[in-house]
Amino acid sequence: MKTSIKKTVLAFVAMGFLAACSSNQSIQEYYVDNSNNPNFISIDIPASILNLDKAELSPEEKRAIQSLKKLNVLAFKKTAENAAEFKVESAKVNAILKSDKFVELMKLKSSFGNGVVKYLGEDDAIDEVIIFGSNNDQGFALIRVLGDDMNPAYLMTLMRALQKSDYKGEGIGSLQDFMKG
């Protein structure tokens, strides 16, 4: 009888340990898991490609740019053949983004579809911004903006700085071709 109780207790401890060790998939793991899936395209864009070093920027804009490292883009193009997978993948991304780790910055509605902007980190020291946009007819895009101690106010500042740069979309042509083709 004592052996049976010990085995039961040991089994519960083992299950508790395994449950504590297992975690939900992260956005980074999701990117890695789908980088070779033919329904996805994955692009890493270094901040330097944005040509912001040549633009005339204010000190605030320069601080915003210096906090930016790179952008990771993962896009899923929906077709008639992969409609079921689109639903599964959209649900996976939404489940990841519902984690308490993410803070919602804003919701988006546009002609492309609906989206959300969330971030990881502290209010004044953001390490990662996630932009997720989805359209039930075309697919979805998941963009990770990676940086060091970014500030939410930097997002608008970054947009102003991009307007001053001579960035013409270099590096994302393959994404545009993928979504069209």
Beta strands, then each sheet from edge to edge (+ up, - down):
strand 1: 40-46
strand 2: 68-77
strand 3: 103-109
strand 4: 114-122
strand 5: 125-135
strand 6: 139-150
sheet 1: 1+ 2- 6+ 5- 4+ 3-
end
